Amino acid sequence: MGRATDRRAVLTIDTAGRGTVRRRDTLAAEEPLEIRVGPAGPARRRPLAVTMRTPGDDIDLAVGFLLTEGVIREAGDVVTAQLCAGTDTPNTYNVVDVVLADHVPPPETDPARNFYTTSSCGVCGKASIDAIRTRSRFDVAGDPIEVEARVLAALPDRLRAAQRVFERTGGLHAAGLFTPSGDLVVLREDVGRHNAVDKLIGWATREGRLPLRGHVLLVSGRASFELTQKAWMAGLPMLAAVSAPSTLAGDLAAEAGITLVGFLRGGTMNVYTSHERIRH
């Protein structure tokens, strides 16, 4: 498995008059991960997606991606998922091979449904946003979760305190799963905010925790459409972000019954949908 960070030579320039310094700096790693999917048997699994990610928790990433894309519904839909060496890059372990159960329909792999993603975009390759809007099987709107505003306001500091790799690189997004009382259940980091969420949801899927009723998902960046969609697919009733939401995120949150919170920092927040869940 690749490393989450790497050391590189850097020239630091200080325009305030203190000159230049040559030193070593720690960077967050970014490498491609190919997800191959297919049935059991001698036939080779077919490539479904390539995403740029930070190595680590790759099995969770693959399982979370398949869950949030609607390829699988639960952990039992996956027979095995394992890292393997690519044919062109042996021993890099940038390929996850997933064997689906016999009852799982094979996913689409035609060019119109291109699953190539960058570290900053989760659904850029989709032929149509409408194709992924309404696939969640969970009743998120009926979740009775309530969270104190002061508890919600404290979550970004708790998330940052738990980000081990970010402290060394400053270059990773984080996704944290919290209880209504503010306890951190699990945290995942990645150069891609959607990858961090997929890693978290993949962990929850493999642990048999879906749907994630009564939990809060906090992301370190903005709240985009794809993150709202992933939260809905996992049955999460509340999505909070330290930055801004998009219009599509707001529309989807309203449709799904998700409480969408943005600009959660410094003790203040904006609540865009389903505000009745936040006690203030």
Buried (B, 14 or more C-beta within 10 A) or exposed (E): EBEBBEEEEEEEEEEEEEEEEEEEBBBBBBBBBBBBBBEEEEEEBEBBBBBBBBBBBBBBBBBBBBBBBBBBBEBEBBEEBEBBEBEEEEEBBBBBBBBBEEEBEEBEBEEEBBBBBBBBBBBEBBEEEEBBBEEBEBEBEEBEBEBBBEBBBBBBEBBBEBBEBBEBBEBBBBBBBBBBEBEBBBBBBBBBBBBBBBBBBBBBBBEEBBBBBBBBBBBBBBBBBBBBBBBBBBBBBBBBBBBBBBEBBBBBBBBBBBBBBBBBEEEEBEBBBBEEBBEE
